[in-house]
Amino acid sequence: SLSILRSEFINFPASMSSYPLRVAMLVVDDRRDPRVGTPTLGAAPTALLEGFAELGPKLIEVHVVSCLKQPDTLPSQLGPNIWYHPLFVPSWAFLRTMHLGPAFAVRRFLSRNIQPHIVHSQGIEWWCGLAGALSGFPSVLTIHGNIRLILQNSPMRPLSYWKLQALLGDF
């Protein structure tokens, strides 16, 4: 599988042959205190980053972007070709603004600092999906589950968190 991926990058179309390929990965950092330790990104993103690290810095550079409610979290390098960029977004700017706060912060950061070839959003149940959709760059979205089906099987109050997330997922 890794050799197939390598051959795909080597046979990349001439119009997109600027190496290294810059990928921005929008992921939720699950640490309780993001100022301590290395980012906790979950099993799937971590496995994906390990595969990207094996490709090497000549083929790909990955920029992991995470919106955090804690200021003063420092950027770090997670691998030879993987960088972590924490963006401070006030807590009121998440769901109260339908995640437009993180979406615009990510869009501004990507256009000013990274200029990625592609944006990968890890899930639609948080800010990542909307930020990727509104990033202004070609994007890929990983959908973990269908929130609408979850809502059909578990009745919830009218304006619950998951109902709002289902509306955003439809967008």
C-alpha positions as CSV (number, residue, x, y, z in Angstrom):
1,S,0.0,0.0,0.0
2,L,2.8,2.4,0.8
3,S,4.6,1.4,-2.4
4,I,1.4,2.1,-4.4
5,L,1.2,5.5,-2.7
6,R,4.8,6.3,-3.5
7,S,4.3,5.3,-7.2
8,E,1.2,7.6,-7.3
9,F,3.3,10.5,-6.1
10,I,6.1,9.8,-8.5
11,N,3.6,9.6,-11.4
12,F,1.9,12.8,-10.3
13,P,0.5,14.9,-13.2
14,A,2.9,17.5,-14.5
15,S,0.5,20.4,-13.6
16,M,0.9,19.4,-9.9
17,S,4.5,18.3,-9.9
18,S,5.8,20.9,-7.5
19,Y,7.5,18.9,-4.8
20,P,7.1,18.5,-2.0
21,L,3.3,18.2,-2.0
22,R,2.0,20.4,0.8
23,V,-0.9,18.9,2.8
24,A,-2.7,20.7,5.5
25,M,-4.4,18.4,8.0
26,L,-7.2,19.8,10.1
27,V,-7.5,17.7,13.3
28,V,-8.9,18.1,16.8
29,D,-6.2,18.0,19.5
30,D,-7.6,15.9,22.3
31,R,-5.2,16.8,25.1
32,R,-6.8,18.2,28.3
33,D,-4.0,20.9,28.5
34,P,-2.6,21.5,25.0
35,R,0.4,23.4,26.6
36,V,1.7,20.1,28.0
37,G,3.1,17.1,25.9
38,T,2.7,16.2,22.3
39,P,-0.6,16.5,20.4
40,T,-3.1,13.7,20.8
41,L,-4.8,13.4,17.5
42,G,-6.5,10.0,17.6
43,A,-5.7,6.6,16.0
44,A,-6.6,7.3,12.4
45,P,-4.7,10.7,12.0
46,T,-1.7,9.3,13.8
47,A,-1.5,6.3,11.5
48,L,-1.9,8.6,8.5
49,L,0.9,10.8,9.8
50,E,3.2,7.8,10.3
51,G,2.6,6.9,6.6
52,F,3.4,10.4,5.5
53,A,6.6,10.4,7.6
54,E,7.7,7.3,5.7
55,L,7.3,9.1,2.4
56,G,9.9,11.6,3.4
57,P,10.4,15.3,3.1
58,K,11.3,15.2,-0.6
59,L,7.8,14.0,-1.6
60,I,5.5,15.5,1.0
61,E,5.3,18.0,3.8
62,V,2.3,17.9,6.2
63,H,1.1,20.7,8.3
64,V,-1.3,19.6,11.1
65,V,-3.5,22.5,12.1
66,S,-5.6,22.4,15.3
67,C,-7.8,25.1,16.7
68,L,-7.4,25.4,20.5
69,K,-9.2,27.3,23.2
70,Q,-5.9,27.6,25.1
71,P,-3.5,30.4,24.1
72,D,0.3,30.1,24.4
73,T,0.5,26.6,22.8
74,L,3.7,26.4,20.8
75,P,4.1,25.0,17.3
76,S,6.2,21.9,17.1
77,Q,7.7,19.5,14.6
78,L,6.2,16.0,14.8
79,G,8.5,14.4,12.2
80,P,11.1,15.2,9.6
81,N,8.3,16.4,7.2
82,I,5.4,17.0,9.7
83,W,4.7,20.3,11.5
84,Y,2.0,21.1,14.1
85,H,0.4,24.5,14.2
86,P,-1.9,25.3,17.1
87,L,-4.3,28.2,16.4
88,F,-5.9,30.0,19.3
89,V,-9.6,30.6,18.9
90,P,-11.7,31.9,21.8
91,S,-14.1,29.3,23.2
92,W,-17.2,31.4,22.2
93,A,-16.1,31.3,18.6
94,F,-16.7,27.5,18.2
95,L,-20.3,26.3,18.2
96,R,-21.9,29.6,19.1
97,T,-20.8,30.9,15.6
98,M,-21.6,27.5,14.0
99,H,-17.8,27.0,13.8
100,L,-17.2,30.0,11.7
101,G,-14.6,31.3,14.2
102,P,-12.3,28.3,13.6
103,A,-13.1,28.2,9.9
104,F,-12.0,31.8,9.3
105,A,-8.9,31.4,11.5
106,V,-7.9,28.3,9.6
107,R,-8.6,30.0,6.2
108,R,-6.5,33.1,7.1
109,F,-3.6,30.9,8.5
110,L,-3.5,28.6,5.5
111,S,-3.6,31.4,2.9
112,R,-0.9,33.5,4.7
113,N,1.5,30.8,5.9
114,I,1.2,27.4,4.2
115,Q,-0.5,27.7,0.8
116,P,-1.3,23.9,0.7
117,H,-1.9,21.9,-2.4
118,I,-4.7,20.1,-0.6
119,V,-6.5,20.3,2.8
120,H,-7.6,17.2,4.6
121,S,-10.4,17.7,7.2
122,Q,-10.6,14.9,9.8
123,G,-14.3,14.6,10.5
124,I,-17.5,16.7,10.3
125,E,-18.5,16.4,14.0
126,W,-16.3,19.3,15.0
127,W,-14.9,22.4,13.4
128,C,-12.6,20.6,11.0
129,G,-15.2,19.8,8.3
130,L,-16.5,23.4,8.0
131,A,-13.0,24.8,8.1
132,G,-11.9,22.5,5.3
133,A,-14.9,23.3,3.2
134,L,-14.4,27.1,3.6
135,S,-10.6,27.0,3.3
136,G,-10.4,28.2,-0.2
137,F,-8.1,25.3,-1.2
138,P,-8.9,21.9,-2.7
139,S,-10.1,19.7,0.2
140,V,-10.8,16.1,1.2
141,L,-13.1,15.3,4.1
142,T,-13.0,12.2,6.2
143,I,-16.5,11.3,7.4
144,H,-16.5,9.1,10.5
145,G,-20.2,8.4,10.8
146,N,-23.5,9.6,9.7
147,I,-24.8,12.0,12.4
148,R,-28.3,11.9,10.9
149,L,-28.6,8.2,11.5
150,I,-27.5,8.6,15.1
151,L,-30.2,11.2,15.6
152,Q,-32.9,9.0,14.1
153,N,-32.1,6.3,16.7
154,S,-31.8,8.5,19.7
155,P,-34.3,11.3,20.2
156,M,-32.7,14.6,21.4
157,R,-34.0,18.0,22.4
158,P,-34.7,20.4,19.5
159,L,-31.5,22.5,19.5
160,S,-29.0,20.0,20.8
161,Y,-25.3,19.9,20.0
162,W,-25.7,16.9,17.7
163,K,-28.6,18.4,15.8
164,L,-26.5,21.5,15.0
165,Q,-23.6,19.3,14.0
166,A,-25.9,17.3,11.6
167,L,-27.0,20.6,10.0
168,L,-23.3,21.6,9.5
169,G,-22.5,18.1,8.2
170,D,-25.2,18.5,5.5
171,F,-23.5,21.8,4.5
